[in-house]
Amino acid sequence: MMKKIIVLREEHKICIDGRFIDIEPKVFAVLEYLYVNKDRFVGINELHDQVWDGVMVSDAAVRRCISKLRAAFDDDPKQPKYIQLISKRGYKLICDVHFCQAKQCPSKELLPNECHHWSEPKARHNWYKLLQACAILTLITTLIAFIPISNQLTLTEQQQNTSRIGTQHIAFAYSRDNQYAYATKLPGETTFSIMLRDKHRGTDEAVLKDITWPDAMAFSGSGDILYVSNVKKGDSQVIAIDTRTGETATIVDKFTFIADIFTPEDDGQLYFIASDDEAHSFNLYHYDANTNIYQPVIKNLETFIHFFAGSIAPNNEYISLLSYNTLQKTTALEVYSTKGLGKVSHKLIKSNVFDLDWLDDEQVILASEQGLQSFSIANGSSSMIAQQVVHMLSIDKHNQRIHTSKMAQKESFFYEIPLPLDSENTKSYYHFSEDINLLISEVGDNKYIGLSKRDDSSAIISFSNAHPKDTSTIYKTAQPITHISHARNAQSLAFIEQGKVKVVNYASGDVFSVPLGNVQPQSISLLDDGQSLYFTARSNSSWHVYYWDGNKVQHRLNGFRYVFESEGKLLLVADDGALYIQPVGGAPRALNKQAQLEANSQITFDDNIVLWTEHDLASVTFHQLDLSNDAFHRALSIPYNKSATKFYISNKNKNLIVKGGSVIQHEEWQNQIKITKKFVLSYVVEALL
């Protein structure tokens, strides 16, 4: 008979047969991730990316964590009942797991009331600990639901909109003109960043970084200002970000915790729910941007009652608040008039409620553990409209769509590194399919050509940043494709495939092989005509530079391993990494620089700029040399990532575009809302854990 496995998440312990077993935090994290993805097999590389968050560890370290779990479960890997392994697919949790809030190990015969099936783990907010100190014992999961808008409300099937970069998405916001922002942890970073979507380019801009805990965010009525909370112990803040200029300002500070932010149509007004002391309750505050003054407007006289979410009606006449009574352990929906701030109604909610918003001037949407509910302010009636489970949601009142967030499949992300390399490193992020390995060219507005590697095949494909999964194959082969050179004006690419040079015209689709005989090229550089090229090859124990004019091969130089051409000039790299430049009609001249090139390094020559990568196990370093200024040499190091040793120079802004890796991303989905009466709603629901 299978044993009951009960997880005490707070203590990093598991209970089996009524006895405690301590497990290490990283082992516990592996158990959590396996449970979240219990419907599929999880590979070692995915555990690397998600549990170790980009930190380099060996496969043996991952297997040790699995072995420790099996030892705790007393699981036989040959006849598994808890963790199953299938070669080349990965690990899968196949047992039944319960999560408990209890402080003692429950008996194996009976699960206490505090136990239930383990739901997807989400990050906890600091206010949870503050309220716990006030005797609150509340478990809020990221079930986000919304109440029935009317009996005639229906939702269409979900349609994928786009993906988000990073992990731990705890808040997102839509403005009334469809601007979009979200909070996330970028790969390799320990603090949160605030990302703003560039709708035209299809990229995400990091407009604010180093945020400790952005528990809430909201756009101003015009969408010009994005308000973000930054929860820090003893000094929680509200930060205003001007979406037009990127300028930021702290408008509220020195609060213990800020739980929610919401805005009326008036750009100069802001409401937020906060506590100014651990011993005090959470109250509603109003901020006036014209005077830069904030003050409490609705206070809880009892310290055991706390507001934790709020919203204002579209007509600005009513404010709805969710309150929690820590003594009675009940949640209530309270409605106040904005004129005089008197209480209009008070209704106890039987289930746990996580957030709310107004559907129109008379109805409030409640996100509860039972699903999506609607509540009528006029007659007090309520109804259930859906049991849909989402992590976060926002409702677009103009287009009558509900935007939600959920975990998605593994995808790649690329980001920009501005030139020169000592520039401020603000990043724009691109969303591409996981198998996109390298960008080759931009061929139109948000359209790219890239190298795709999937299974045992390589392909040169074209795709749009807006729809990265909709690709068109230009050339496909079962062999590796290396040393790609691009002639943009001729719309042609040259590359090496199994020691042979091939040229592809991606406009016409024509492919031809360059007849080089038995020569094995080491590097190639396609010229602007899309026909002729330079290449290097080894012969008689030395390196040689050759030129192919479209008809025959000509020997040009000796002693150089790599060759690159730009506007008639040649960049030459010797075997020891020494760099040389050969001007048009001149002889090679030493640049007094060396490039320590590894097998997977890249070096590029473009418009008097030489760029190359060097790396070790700790970092990848980008080098920039400006040939118009011999003294100009810049370098930038980033943490090691095997994908980041290759780069592409954008022909739009001359920034580097580098692959950051592949992660399990969140996707934004949308449902079309069908309703018989006029739909007016604009609100963001955060996952309050």
Protein Blocks (a to p, Z undefined) as FASTA:
>chain_A
ZZdddddfknopaceehiacdddfklmmmmmmmmmmmmbccdfklmmmmmnnopacdfkl
mmmmmmmmmmmnopafklcckbccdehkbpcdfbdcdddfbfbdcdfkbccfkbccdddd
ddddfklmmmmmnopacdddfbdcdddfblkbccdddddfbdcedehifbdcddfkopac
dddddehiabdcdddddfknopacdfbghifblcbccddfkopaccdddddehiacdddd
dfknopacdfbghifbdfbdcddfblkbccddddfbfkbccddddddfklopacdfbdcf
blkbccfbdcddfklpaccdddddfklopacdddddfehpaafbdcddfbdcfbdcdfbl
mbccdddfkbccdddfklopacdfbfcdcfbdcddfklopacdddddddddddddddddf
kbccddddddddfklmbdfbdcbehiacddddehjbccdddddfklmmlccdfbdcfbdc
ehiacdfknopacddeehiacdddfknopacdddehjaccfbdcddfkomaccddddeeh
iacddddehjaccdfbghiabdcdeehiacdddfkopacdddehiacddehiacdddfkb
ccddeehiacdddddfkbccdddddfklmklccdddddddfklmpccddfklopacddfb
jcddddddddddddfbdcdddddddddZZ
